[in-house]
Amino acid sequence: MIINKELRWVSEAILKLDSTCMTSIAVTENGCEIELVEGTLPAEADIIAKADELKLEFDNNQYSRDRVQAYPSIGDQLDMLWHAIDAGTLDTTSDFYTTLAAVKDANPKPSE
């Protein structure tokens, strides 16, 4: 079976649909060529639908991956938190809050 989708999404889709199915997947110029090794291969339409679902979920969570890269280290966050508590300014004006809010504002969660 050949499916014209990225290898990552095809292999993950098959595992999500049937974790007992063993396949060999090769990338060709026509897409991913799937060879059954053991078990029962899910239907092509099911693989495509699940691959599309997984890709959409991944794309919709890009904001989260961007935030992880933009946040200060946990050590720096704890230091900002400690200083805000120590100064009695643990509110929306503290460096702790404004720094994290700036990251969230720059990488908004998409509307559902």
N, C-alpha and C positions, 0 to 999 in steps of 0.2 A: 504494500500500500504506500502511495506517495501523497503527502499532505504538504501543501504550499504554505507553511507557517514556519516561524523561527524554531530552531531545535529546542531552545530552552522551554518554550511554551508547549511544544508537542510532548516532550519527555515528561514534563511536570503534569500535564493534563492526563497522560496515560496512568501515571502513578496515583493521581488523585481519584481517577475513575476506578482503578483496580490495582491495588498495591501488590497483588500477587502475580500480576502479569509481567513476564520478563521479555524484553525486546532488545533488538539491536537496531540502532537508528544511525543512518548515514546521511550526511548532507550532500545533496546533488544539485545540479543547476535547476532542477525542477521542483526542489523542495526537500522535505525530509522523507527518506525512504525507510519505512518501518518493516522490520522482519521479526516475526514472532519466534521467540526462543522457547517459551514455556507459558502455559495458561491459555486464557482466552483474550484476544485483543478486543477492546471496546470498538463499537461501531465508529466509522469514520466521522459521521455527523456529530457524534457525541464528543469525539476527540477535538474536533474543530470548535465546537461550542464551548467546551471547557477551556481550551487554549485561549480563545477570545475573552472569556470571563477572567481568566488569570492575568492576561495582559492588561485588561481594563482596570482591574484591581491594583495592579502594580503601578500603572500610569496615574491613577487617582491618588496614590500615596506618595507621589514625588515630593509634595510639600514636606512630608515628615522626614524624608531622607535629607532634604535641603536644610531643614531645621537642625538636625543632628550635627551637620557640618558647621553651622553658623553659631550654635550655642557656645558660650565659654566652657572651659573644662569644668568638671564637677568640683574640683578643688577651688577654682576661682568663684564658682557660684556659691559654695559654702562660705568662702571668705566674705563675699558681698553680703550674704545673709547674716553672718555673725556681726559684721560692722553695722548693718541696719538695726539689728536687735540691740547691740551695744549702745548705739546712738539714740535708741528709742524712736527710730524712723521707719519701722517695718510697716510701710503702707505703700500706696501706689506712687509715691514720690521717691522711694529709695532706689539706689543704683541696682539693687537686686531685681526689683520689679521692672524698672524701665529698660534694663538691658534685655531681659527675657521677653518683655512685651515688644521691643523693637524687632527681635528675631521673628516672633509670631506674626507681627504686622508685615514684615518683609516677605514672609512665606505663609500666606493665608491658607487655611484649610478650605478646600472647595465646598461650595454649597451642595447639599444633597438633594 
